[in-house]
Amino acid sequence: MDWHYNESDRSNIFRSWGFQPGHQTKWAKLLLILERHRKLPWLAPRAVELFAGFNRAWDSRHGGLYYGFGPDDSICDHDKYFWVQVERFAVALLGARTGRAAFLGLLRRTLTL
């Protein structure tokens, strides 16, 4: 992996540097949907791991998800595109699947914006 690819162009939404929490939460959602059809033991735990990017990119002051964060968890793209915000509803699937109160609390927090 090239950790310096597009590092100097951190706001490039088509060839982004760092991690995109919207993509991570989208994959979490897709893994949980796949699990409905194929009961593989690694799907739900991996979905929870992927969703961890949500907490790294959440704007605790104003709400919403930043577009990207770096390997050191620093925000590298402060924009908040609508498609990233939509993906945060994957938390509802995680709450339903895992039964963890933390996911349900997070869902309440994101819906009160």
C-alpha positions as CSV (number, residue, x, y, z in Angstrom):
1,M,0.0,0.0,0.0
2,D,1.3,3.5,-0.9
3,W,0.6,5.6,2.2
4,H,1.7,8.7,0.4
5,Y,-0.5,8.3,-2.7
6,N,-2.4,11.6,-3.1
7,E,-1.3,12.8,0.4
8,S,-0.7,16.3,-1.1
9,D,-4.2,16.3,-2.5
10,R,-6.3,15.4,0.5
11,S,-9.6,16.8,-0.8
12,N,-9.6,14.8,-4.0
13,I,-12.9,12.9,-3.6
14,F,-12.3,10.6,-6.6
15,R,-8.8,9.4,-5.6
16,S,-8.8,10.0,-1.9
17,W,-5.9,9.8,0.5
18,G,-6.5,8.1,3.8
19,F,-9.7,6.3,4.9
20,Q,-13.3,7.2,4.0
21,P,-15.7,6.4,6.8
22,G,-18.6,6.4,4.4
23,H,-17.0,3.5,2.5
24,Q,-16.3,1.7,5.7
25,T,-19.8,2.0,7.0
26,K,-21.2,1.0,3.6
27,W,-19.1,-2.2,3.7
28,A,-20.3,-2.9,7.2
29,K,-23.9,-2.6,6.0
30,L,-23.2,-4.8,2.9
31,L,-21.6,-7.5,5.1
32,L,-24.6,-7.6,7.3
33,I,-26.9,-7.9,4.3
34,L,-24.7,-10.7,2.9
35,E,-24.9,-12.5,6.3
36,R,-28.7,-12.8,5.9
37,H,-28.0,-15.1,2.9
38,R,-24.7,-16.7,3.9
39,K,-24.2,-17.5,7.5
40,L,-20.4,-17.0,7.6
41,P,-19.0,-16.5,11.2
42,W,-16.6,-13.7,10.2
43,L,-19.2,-11.3,8.6
44,A,-20.7,-9.6,11.6
45,P,-17.4,-9.2,13.5
46,R,-15.8,-7.7,10.4
47,A,-18.7,-5.3,10.0
48,V,-18.2,-4.1,13.6
49,E,-14.5,-3.5,12.9
50,L,-15.2,-1.6,9.7
51,F,-17.8,0.6,11.5
52,A,-15.1,1.8,13.9
53,G,-14.1,4.4,11.3
54,F,-17.4,6.1,12.2
55,N,-16.1,7.2,15.6
56,R,-12.8,8.4,14.2
57,A,-14.6,10.7,11.7
58,W,-17.6,11.9,13.7
59,D,-17.6,15.7,14.3
60,S,-18.5,15.8,17.9
61,R,-19.0,19.6,17.9
62,H,-21.3,20.1,14.9
63,G,-22.4,16.5,14.1
64,G,-21.9,14.6,10.9
65,L,-19.1,12.6,9.4
66,Y,-16.0,14.1,7.9
67,Y,-15.1,12.7,4.5
68,G,-11.7,11.3,5.4
69,F,-9.2,10.6,8.1
70,G,-5.6,9.6,8.0
71,P,-3.8,6.5,9.5
72,D,-3.1,8.5,12.6
73,D,-6.9,9.2,13.0
74,S,-6.5,12.9,12.1
75,I,-9.1,14.4,9.9
76,C,-7.6,14.9,6.4
77,D,-10.8,16.0,4.6
78,H,-13.2,18.2,6.6
79,D,-16.0,18.2,4.0
80,K,-19.3,16.5,4.8
81,Y,-20.8,15.2,1.7
82,F,-24.4,14.0,1.8
83,W,-23.6,10.4,0.7
84,V,-21.3,10.0,3.6
85,Q,-24.0,11.0,6.0
86,V,-26.5,8.6,4.5
87,E,-24.2,5.6,5.1
88,R,-24.2,6.2,8.9
89,F,-27.6,4.5,9.0
90,A,-25.7,1.2,8.9
91,V,-25.5,1.7,12.7
92,A,-29.2,0.6,12.8
93,L,-28.3,-2.7,11.2
94,L,-25.4,-3.2,13.6
95,G,-27.6,-2.4,16.6
96,A,-30.3,-4.9,15.4
97,R,-27.7,-7.6,14.6
98,T,-25.5,-7.3,17.7
99,G,-28.0,-6.1,20.2
100,R,-25.3,-3.8,21.6
101,A,-26.8,-0.7,23.3
102,A,-23.8,1.4,22.2
103,F,-25.0,1.1,18.6
104,L,-28.6,2.0,19.4
105,G,-27.4,5.0,21.5
106,L,-25.2,6.1,18.6
107,L,-28.2,5.9,16.3
108,R,-30.2,8.1,18.6
109,R,-27.4,10.6,18.7
110,T,-27.0,10.8,15.0
111,L,-30.7,11.2,14.4
112,T,-31.0,14.2,16.7
113,L,-29.0,16.5,14.5
